[in-house]
Amino acid sequence: MPSIREYYFENINKVEASKNISKPQFLRLLCKSNNLDNEANLFLHFVNEMQNIDEVNLILEKVLDGKMLEYLTNEAPFYGEYFYVNENVLIPRQETEELVDYFLKYLKKGFVEPVIADVCTGSGCIAISLAKKYSFKTIYASDISKKALEVANINNERFNANVSFLEGNIVDPFIDKNIKLDCIICNPPYIKDSTTIDKRTWEQEPHEALISDPDTYFYEYILKNANKVLNDKHLIGFEIGEKMKDSLCEIAKKYLPLDKIDFIKDMDGKWRFMFIYTNSDEITLKAAKSLENHGVIAFPTETVMGLGVAFDDEKAFEKLNKVKGRPENKPYTLMLGNKNDINKYAYVSKDEQKVIDVFLPGPLTILLKKKELPAWVTLGSEYVGIRVPDLPVINDILNTFGKPILAPSANRSGEKPALNSEEVQAIFNDELDCIVPGEALKGSPSTIVCLDDGIKIIRQGTITKEQIEEAIK
């Protein structure tokens, strides 16, 4: 028997000349046949005798002849894991990994333990990947194909994901069972013309998971039934055909006229994702109104949950001190919605401007020499800590309010900061005037830095001294 190395070099030229198998797929095949878990171990064992050579030869021959490797090996990579697949489900694609990535980002803007459904789930890879990455109250997945759900359940057990699977057409199972959802994610069939599908895909993958006539059928079915299955605050994420943007926008506005709609391009620059979500203006206006009325608000940032009051409101400042239980000689961070406004409140040197340009908006608080500010903002210090967050929900509030806020973390003085709106509610109960729903993205405070005499890190966060040094070179 040849060694793994010998087998690799005997076949690599054929692999590289073929459009049906990539080099990473070939390496994965060698790993699997030799019971090795990754490429690093494969190369460490390159001199070992090749195992299961007859099976690998047969698979490689079929793949080079046009068969799908994923169906021959019954596995497909998706979101860092290998999922079980067979001819009853589509092979997961890279674009759908992007859908999961974007969906998670939208979730983190405003949902804590939502109830979610992956509609047209197929292999279950979307729902299971989400379940592994985010905290859900409940996660469902539905499909009309009983055979597809058998595959999905195999994956559910493999990854211990605790997804609840329902059989039925699109969102009908949720309507029938009176299940209310916060979020829907869906990669439905959306190809109308089968002649646009490459031959290998058409001959081997399930047609019912590819073809839809009209191409907008699944999207419209979900959107016209949205009010039956979705809660008032909601999110829908779709993978779409690259030429469907205009038609889907029209349909979404027809059924959900008050919602916001975002379209996002994939890595190849094609319109591939559509997100429809509750217009947050009502929440934004409530928070801004609370600030105007001497109120204390709580809100998510990209680090931890924050508290806020109008920077020029002494009455609100005193209320914030009481809520925090914080010593009155310790100033709060000045939070702005736009970094271009920083020079209204502080003097900025060339090096400080470089740091601002690189890291703001983001998880950095920079100490700058103040300009004219109310006495309670700096409490006698010549410096003011300025922060510009990188999260739309608080930026919308700041820009609607039109002024900076004083913004410490959402916790009692000396205690651990809250990481989501539910934790804020548990800490402060009814002491706050408005709690903006959502979850902090990173769970660690911002880096605090002063550049007045070299680089001095006051508090270490996600941005390091070395990164700051690099920025001011």
N, C-alpha and C positions, 0 to 999 in steps of 0.2 A: 504493500500500500504506500502511496506517496505521502509525504508530509503535508501539513496544511499549507506551508509556504510553496511547495512544489505545485500543489493543486491550484493555488492562487495564481501563480505565474503562468501556468498552463492555460488558464481560462480568462485572465484579465483583459487580454486584447479583444476577445470575442465580446466580453461585457461592454467594454468602452466603445466598441463599434456598433452596439445595438441601441435602438431607441426604446426597447422594451424593459430594460433593467439598468439601474444606475449603479455606480460603484458602491455607494453606501448600502444599497439593497443587497448587493452581492456579499458584502462583508457581513451584513446581518444574517444572511443565509448560512454563511460559514460559521458564524457564532452559534446559531441555533443547532446546526447539525453536529457541532462539537461540544454542545452543552456549556458554552461560555457566554457570560452575561453581557459583555461589551467588547468593543474593538480593542481597547487597551489590553484586555486579557487574551484576546485572539492573537495579537502580535507577540505577547509574552510567550505564547504556546505555539508559535509558528513552526517550530521544529518537531512538534508532536505529530504522530500518525493521524492522517485524515480519517474521521469517523463518518459512518453512514454515507459512504461515497456513492453507492448505487442510487440511493434516494436523491442525493443532491444532483447527480448527473441527470436523472430523469426530470427533476424540477427545472434545472437549468436549460435542458433541451426544450421543454415545453414553453418556458418563458421566452427564450430566443425565437421560438416559433410563433409567439404572439399571445400566449396565455398570461393572465394576470397573476403575478407572483403572490399577491396578497391572498387570492383564493386558493392557490396551491399550498401555501403555508398556513392558511387560516389565521393570519394576523396582519394588522396594519398599524403603522405608527400614527399617533394623534396626541398632541399636547403633552409630549414627554413620556407617554406610555404606549404599550402595544396592546391593541384591542383585538378580540376575536372577531373575525368576519367570515362570511360565506356568501354564496351567490344570491342569497335572499336580501342582502343589504348593499347599499353603495359603499365603495371604498372611501374612507374619509380623506378629504382634501386639505391642502395647506390653507386655502382661503377660509375654510371653516374654522381653522385654528385662530385666524385673525378675528372672525366673528366672536368667538369666545373671549378673546383678549379685550375687544372693544366693549362687549357686553359687561364684563367685569368692571371696567372703568366707569360705565354709566351706573352700575349698581352701587359702587362706592360713593357716588355723589349724593345719594339720598335714600338708600334702602338698608334697613337693619333687619336681618333674618326674614326676608320676604318669602312669600309662597310663590313658587315659579313653576312654569311648565315648558318643557321642550316638546314642541308639537312637530309631528313627522320625524320621530326620533331615530328610526332606522336601527343602527347598531347601538344606540344609546351613548355614543361617544361625547356628545355635547353635554347632556345632562350629567353624566358621570364625571366629566372633567370639571364642570361647575361645582358639583358636590364636593370634589376634592380641594377646591380652591376658595370656597366662600361659605359662610355660615348661613344656612337656610332654616326657616321654620319647617317647611316641607318642600320637596322637589318632586314634581311629577314628570312623566314623559308619556306621550301617546303616539300610537300608530295604528293605521287600519289593517296592517299586515300582521297576522298571527305569527308567521314565520320570522318576520323581522323582530318581533317582540321576544321570541325564543332566543335570538342572538343577543338582544339587549339584556335579557335576564342573565345570560351566561356572563356577560361583562359586569353586570351589577354585582353578581356573587364574587367574581374574580377580584374586584376592587373594593368590595365591602362598602358600596356607595350609598345604600339605603334609599335608592330612587324608587318611587312608586309608579308602576307602569299600568297604563289603561289602554284597552283596545277600543278603537272606534275611529270615526271619520273626523279628522282635523280637531276642532274644539268641541265636538258633540259630546264626548264623554264627560267633560266638565259641566256642560249645560245640563245634561241628564242627571248628574249626581249633585247639582247645585253647589259646585266647588268654585269658590271665588279666588282669583289669582291677583298677585301684585305685578307679576312680570311674565311675559311670553318670549321665548326665543325660538326661531324657526328657520330651518334651511329646507324649504319645500321644493317639490318639482317645479321648474320654471322654464323648461325648454319646449317651445311649441313645434319647431321644425326639426324632425329627427335627422334630416340630411346635414344638419350643422354639428352632429355628434360624431366624434371620430369612430372608426370602424371597430376598434378593440373594445371601446366602452359600450357601444351599441350591441355588440354580439355577446357580451359577457355580463354586464351589469343589469339589474332589474329595471325594466322599462317604466314601471309604475312609479319608480323613484326619480325618474328623469323627465318624463313628458307631462305637460299640462296644456290643455287647449280650452279656453285661452290661457296664455302664459300667466295672467294675473289672477287666475281662479282661486288659488289657495290663499293668496294675500287678501283678496276681497272677502272671502269667506270668513277669515279671522277678523278682519276689521269691521265688517257689518255686524258681527256677533260680539264685538269687544265689550259693549256695555252689559252683556249678559254674563260675562265671565271675569271682567277686570274690576278691581277696586278703583275708587276715585283717583287715588294716586297710583300711577302705573307706568310701565315701560314695556315696549315691544321692540325686539331686535330681529331683523330679517337679513338673510343673505339673498341677494337679488341678481338678476341678469344685468349685464353691463349696459343694456339699452332700455332698461325699464324705469329709469329714474322719473321721467315726466309723468308716465301713466300711473305709477304708484303714488306719486305725490298727489295727483288729482283724486285718486280713490281715498287716500288717507284723509284729505281735507273734507271729503264728502261725509265720511262716517265719524271722524274725530276732529271737528273743525277748530276746537280750542287747544288742541295739542301742538307741541313743537315737533318739527321734523328735521332730522339731520341725515345727510347722505355722506358716506365716507368711501374713498377709493381704496382699493387693495394695493399690495406691493407692486403690482404691474401698472398702476395708474388707471385702473378701470373702476367705474362706479360699481361697488360690490356689496355695500352694506347700508341698511336703512334703519334708523332708530326713531321711534315715535314715543313721546313721553309727555307727562303732565306738565302743562305750563306752570312754571314755578313763580310767576309774577305775584300771585296772591301771597305766597310765603315771603317773598322778597319785600313786598309792600308792608306786610304786617311787621316784619323785623325793622324796617326803616321807620315805620310809624312809632314803634316802641322806643327807638332811639330818640326820636323827636320829643317824646313825652317823658323824658328822664328815666327811661327804662333800662334794664339790664337784659341783654340777649345772650343766647348760647348758639354756637354754630360749629360745623365741622371745618377743619383745615386739612392741609396735606400732612400735618404732623399729629396733633392731638385736637380734641375739642377745645374751643375757646369761649371765653366770655367777652362781652363788649359793651362799652358805653360811649356816648359822644365825647370826644376829647375836650370840648370846651364847656362841658356841663358839670359844674361843681356838685350840684345836688346828686346827679347820677354817679359821680366819682365816689361820693360818700356812701352811697347805697352799695356800690361795687365792693368797697372796703369791708362793709358789714357782711355782705354775702360771702366774700372770700375769707374773712377772718384774718386779714393780712396786715402786717405792721404798716403804719401810715408813712414811714420813712423809706419805703421801698417803691420806686416808681414802676409804672406799667409800660409795656411796649406800645408804641404808636403804630397802628396798622393803617396802611393806605391801600386804595384800590388800584393805583397806577404809579409805577416807579418814576414816571416823569414829573410827578408832583413832589418828590422828595426835597428838592431844593427850595420849596416854599417854606419848609419847616426846619431845615438844617443846612449847614455849610458842607460842601462836598469837594474833597481834594481829587486829584487825578487818579491816584491809586484807589481811592474809595469808589470813584465812578466806574473803574474797571471791574471791581468786585460787584457793584450793583448791576452792571451790564451783563455779567456772566451768570450771576446766581439769583437775581430777582426778576420776576416773581419766583419764589421758592422758599425752602426751609432754612432761611438765614435771617437773623436779626443783626443789623449793623449799628454800632454806637457811633453817632455823629455829633459834632458840636452844634448845639441848638441855635435856632433863630428865636424870634419872639414867640413864646408859647405861654399859656396859662400856668401860673405858679405850681399848681398841683400835678402837672404833667411830668415834670422832672424833679420836683421836691428839692430844689436847691442845687441839683447837679448841673454842670455845664453841658452834659451830654444827654441825648435822647436816643433811645433804642427804636429803630424803625424797621418795620417788617412789611413786605408786600406778598400776600399769599398767592399760591398757584392752584386755586380751586374756584371754578365758576360760581358756585353757590354764594360764597362770601364776597367775591368780587362784585357780583350783581347787587348784593346788599349795600356794599360800600359805595358803588357808583350811583345807586338809586338814592341813598342817603345824602351823598354829595360832600361828605366831610370825613376826615379820619376818625378812628375810634381808638380808645384805650383797650387793649386786648390781652389779658393774661390767660393762662390755661384754665380750663373748667375743672376746678377742684377746690376743696378747702385748703387753706394755706398749710403746706407741709405734707399734704397727702398726694396720692397718685392721680394724675390727670385722667379724666374720662376719655374714652375712645369712641363713644357713640352717643346718640341722643337719649337712648334708654338709660345709660349710665348717668348722664346728666340729670335726668328726671329723678333717678333714685337718690342722687346726692342732694339736690336742691329742692325737690318737691315743688311747691308753689311759690318759691322765693323769686323766680325769674319771670320776666314779662313776656318772653317769647323764646321757645326752643326750636331751632331750625332742624328738621329731621335729617339724619345722615350719619355717616361714619368717617372718622379720620382715616387717612390713607396709610400712614406709616407707623403711627403709634409711638413716636419718639419726638421730644421737643426739638425746636430749631437750634442750630448752632448760633451762638452769640459771639461776635467778634468786634474788636476795636483795633483800628489801624493808625491811631494817632501817634504811636511811637513803636513802629514795627507791628508785627501781627500778634495780637494777644487774644487767645481763645478764652472767653469768659465762661462759656458752657459748651461742651462738645456735643454736637448733634450729628446729623448724617453728612454734613459737609466738613471736610477735614482741613487742617492747617496746610497740608501739602497741596490740596486743590486750590486754596486761596493764594498760596505762593505762586502757583502756576498761572493763575489768572492775572496777576499784577506784574509778571515778567515783562 
